[in-house]
């Protein structure tokens, strides 16, 4: 990678953009051809093996965010999303963060938690029995993976707790597994199912549910950035902090605020073949960890009056296995990033979320969110009306100036060209 700061990238043709990406990443000509596949990399035959009752495939626009510097390294970040302005906002946020060194990010070791629900057992003795046999349980779990234990990973610990419910007490057994560079859902579920008969045997109970928890609080990621007061403006910073407090103390605003953060994160998740529903669910649970749903980001001023932002959330992602193993576009996007570990990918995604939140707060605190958003929306409307690439800019300018963005108006303007 040389430099992700690419002036005028949005003005270039598709070929020029792909040439720049190939030059600035480790993608080969074959990889570029994969990105050129109009089917989105998945044939119907492959889709039919991925899901039940398949009838076709569904594509999302795939773009790249520029300007990102994370932990001193430049990234061109692939983002798959249908919503206008997201990629532009992330790129703008990264450009402003870059002035003071870009983003700093750290991710925890890739630990997943598996849960087994034990019923009809002695609540006083079962936890002690489980702890006594912990080594046997861990060894049994690790017998289901040939690769993780050999890498020094795999099942690491076992614990249990009593859960009081309206139907009575139950023992919840939790196994912690280092899944390495995988998201880890399949191996976690397999290990849970493997140890359940043994847990039934030693406790005399009945194992009901055996499944991972997507609330992966042992797999946290944190991203921070500083935005220069001379670039943002001291008055704008003050207003952005007030906007942040609105989101942090009002659940109705917090939901929309956090949705914007997830625009950046999920766009990268889509492009790289991650489980976006697991990421969303964990993030929303973490936002409510205090008992009240709040902002996932924290914003403040540093000693010099610059704007400081921080995003922290659970992040279960992987660069091996899963969809990335079968979807050519996802594999190519991971290769484009050059991420060497699941932790690095998590750092990239958290940085994208923080950049997105910065741009949203800044837009809301100044000109409003609609000015840029509606211009991009107008481009979609003009295209839907049949405008060619050479006609779109003129039609967009007129519709935005008039405040009349509709297919009907776009067609009228087309008839006048």
N, C-alpha and C positions, 0 to 999 in steps of 0.2 A: 504494500500500500504506500502511495506517495502522499497524496493530499486529498481529503474528502471535501475541501472547500473549492467548489467548482462554480465560478460565476456564470450566470445565464443558463444553467443546465436546463431549465424548463423551456427555454426558447429553441433548443436544439431538436433536430429530427430524431426519430427513433433510432436510426442507424448510428447517428452521432452519439447518442446517449449510450448505446450498447458498446460502441468503440471506446468511450471514456471508461465505462465500467470494466471492460476487459483489460484496459491499460492499467487501471488502478487497483485491480484485484487479481487473484490467482485463477480466474476463470479461463478456460480454454475455448477454442472456436467451437468445439462440440457442446460445451456448456451454453454458449451464446445461442446455438441452434436450438437447444432445449427451451430457452426463454422465448424463442421465436415461434414455438409450437402454438398454433391458434387454438388447439384443443385444451390448452392448459396443462399438458403433460400427462393426462389420464385418458386413455381410450375407454370406450364403453365396456370392453371385455375386462379391463382391469377394474373399473368401477363396479362391475357386476360381482366381482370377487370381494370387494371391500365392504359393501353393504347389501342388505336384503332388498328384494323387490326393486332393483335398480331399473330406471327407465331412461337415464341419460346422465349427463354431467353438468355441473354448474360452475361458471368461472367468475372470478372477481378481478377488478383491475389490479395489476401489479406494478408498483412504482418503487422509487428509491428516495430515501431522505439523505440529503447531503449535509456537510459541515460538521459531522459528529467527531469529536475527539473524546475518547473515554480512557481514563487511566493512561494518558499520554499517547494513545494509539488512535489513528484515524480509521473510521469505518464509513462505508457506503451501506446504508441499512435498507434492505428490501421490506416493503410494506404492502400487504394485500388488503384492500378495503374499498368499499363502494362510496364512502362519504367524501364529498369535496372538502378541501381545505386542510385535511388532516396531515397529509405529507408536507404541504407547504408550511404549515404551522410548526411541525416538528423540525423541519430544516431551519426555519427562522429562529426557533428557540436554541437550536444547536449553534447557529451562527453567533448569537449574542453570548452564549456561554463560552464559546471558543476564545473570546477576547481575554478572559481571565483563566485560561487553561483548560476549558472544557469541563467534562464531568469526571468525578471520582466515584467509583462504585466498588462494592465488595459483596460477595455472596457466600453464604455458609456452605458447609459440606452437604452433599446431596443425600440427606437422610429422609426416608419415608417411614410413615407409621402405619402398621397393619393392626387391625382390631378384630378380636374374636369375642363374641358375646356368649358368655357361659351362664346357663340357667340350671335350676334344680340342683344346686350344690350347697354345701355348708359355707356360708359367707365368712365365718371366722377362720376356718382351716384352709380353705382353697387358696387364698393368696400365699400362705406360708408354704404349702405344698408346691405351688408353681415356682416360687423362688428357689426352693430346695432343688428342683429339677431344671433350673434355668440353663445350665450348660448342655444338658441333653436336648432341651427344646431348641436351643440355638444351633446345635450341630445338626439336628434333624432338619431345620429350616434350610441350612446351608447345603444340605445334600441335594437340594433341587436346583442348584446353580453350579455349573462347571467353571464359570469364568470369574464371578465376583470374589469368592474366597481366595482364588489364586492371585487376585490383584490386591489382596488385603482388605477387601470390602465384604459386603454381604450382611447377614443378620449380626447385630452387635449386642443387643440387650433385650431383656424381657421384663415387663412390669405388669402389675394388675391393680385395679381399684374397684371399690364397690360403688355401684350406681343405684341410687334410690329412685324408683319410679312408681307411678300409681299402681302398676301391676305387681309390685314387689321388688326386692333387691335383686341385682344381677352382678356378676363379676365381669368386668371388661378387661381383657388381657390385651396388652399392647406390645408389639414387637418393633424395634427400631432397626431399619435396614439401610445400609449405605449402598445406594444403587448406582454409584459412579456417574457416568455421563448419560445415563438413560433417564427418562421421566420416571420410570420404575413401577408403573401400575401393574403390569402383568406379573412381574416377579414377586411383588409384594402380595398380590392376591394368591399366587401359587403357594407361597410360603405359609400364608394364613391357613389355607386349606390343608396343607401338609401336616401342620402341627396340631390341628384341631382334634383328630382322633386320639392323639396322645394326651391332650389336655382333658378330654372326656374320661380317658382311662384312669388318670391319676387323681382326678377330682370327683369322679362319679357323676359329673354334671352332663348337660347337653349343650353342645356348641350350636348356636343358631346362625348368626351372621358371621362371615369370615371375609373381611374386605379391607382395603386400604382406606385411610382417611385423606381426603383432598385438602384438609386444613393443615398444610405442611409448615407449621411454625418452627420446625427444626431446619427449615430450608429457606431462611430469610435472605432478602437482597436489599441493599441500601444504596441509593444514588444521591449525590449532592452536587451542587453547582453554585457559583457566584456570578451575579450579573452586575456589571459596572454601572454605578449611579449616573455617570456622565452619558452613558448610552441610553439607559432607561428613563432617566429624569427623576429627581428627588420627589417631586409632586406625584408622579405616576407610581413610584414605589410606595408612597404612603397610601395611595388609593388601592393598589394591589394588595397591600396588607389588610386593608379594611375589607376588601372582597374575599380574601382568604378567611378572615374571622367570620364573615357571613356564612361561608360554607362549613366552617368548623363547628358552628353553634346552631345551625338550622338544618334539620334533616332533609327538607325539601330541596334546599340549595345543594347540600352535600351530595345527594344522589347524582345530580347533573354534573357537579364539579368532578366527582370521581369517575363518572361515565367518560368525561373528556380525557382523564388520565388513561383510562382503559382504551380509548381510541388509539393512542400511540402503542400501547403494549400489545393489544390484540391484533393490530395490523401486522406487527412483526411475528406474532404467534401464528397467524394465518399463513404468512409467507413461508415460515420455517416448519410447518406441520406440527404445531403443538396442540395440546388439549386446551382450547380456549375456554371451555365451560369450567374446567377445573381451576384455571387461573382466575377467572371471574368470581367463582364461588368463594375461593379462599380469600381473595382481595376484599370482597364485601363483608365476609365474616370478620376479617382483621379490622376493617373500618369501624366495626361495632364492638370491638373487644372491651371498651370501657363501659359497655352497657347502653351507650348512645351512639348512633351512626354518625361518624365524623369524617373530616377530610383525611385522605391518605397521605397528603403532602403536608409539610410544615414550612412556613415562610417567615422570615425575620430580616432585620437589618444587622449587618456586621458592625464592628467598631468604627469603620470608615463611612458608614452610610450606604454601602452596597447592598443589593438584595441577595439573600441566601435562601436557597431552596433545598429541601430534603424529601425524598420519597422512600418509604420502607414498606414492604409487603412480603407475604409468602410467595415463593415462585418455584413451582415444579415444572421444569423443562428438561429437554434432552437433545443431544445431537446424534444419538445412535438409537436404532430401533424405532418403533412406532411408525407413523405415517412417513417420516423422512426416509425410511427404508424402502418404501414402495412408490412414493410420489416423486418423480424426477424434478419437478419445479422446486419442491421443498428441499430436496438434497442440494440442488444448485444454489438456492438462496443461503443455505447454511455454509456452503463452500464460498459464496461471495463474501460473507462476513469474515471467513477465516477463523471462526470460533473454535478453539481447541478443547473446550470443556463445557459442560452444562452450566458451570458457574459463570463462565465468560458470556454465554448467551443470556443468562439471567441479568447480568450487569448491563448488557446492551439494551435489553427490553425495559429495564427500570429507567435507564437514561432517556429512552424514547418517551416514556410516560411522563417524566419530569419536564422534558422539553415541551411536550404538548401542553402540560398544565401551565407552564410559564406563558406560552403564547396565548392561551385562552384567557388567562387572568389579565394579561396586558391589553388584549383587544377589548375585553369587557370593560376595563377601567378607562379606556380612551375612546376610540371611535365606535365601539360596539362590535358585536360578533358578526353582524349581518353584512357589513360592507364588503369584506373579502369573501365571505361565504356565498353571498348572493351573486357575485360576479362569476364564481365557479359554477354555481347552480345555473346561471344564465347560459353558460357554455353548453351544459347538458341539454337545456331546453332548445337552444339553437341547433344542436346536432340532431335532436329528436325531430325537429321541423324539416330536416333535410339539408341544412347548410353544409357546404364544403369547408375544409379547413381554412381556405383563403377567405371565406365569407363570414366565418364565425366572429372574428374580432369586431368587425363593424356592427353586426347585429347585436352583439353583447353590449357594446358601448351605448348604442341607442336605447336598448331595453333598460339598462341600469340607470341611464340618465333620466328616462321617462318614469322609472319606477313601475314599469309594466312588463313583467317577465312571464311570458306565456307562449305556448306553442302557436296560438293564433296570431299574436303580434309578430312572432318570429317569421311566420309564413307571409304576413303582409310585407315585412321588410325584405324578404327574399324576392317577392314579386316586384319590388322597386329597384332591385340591383340589375 
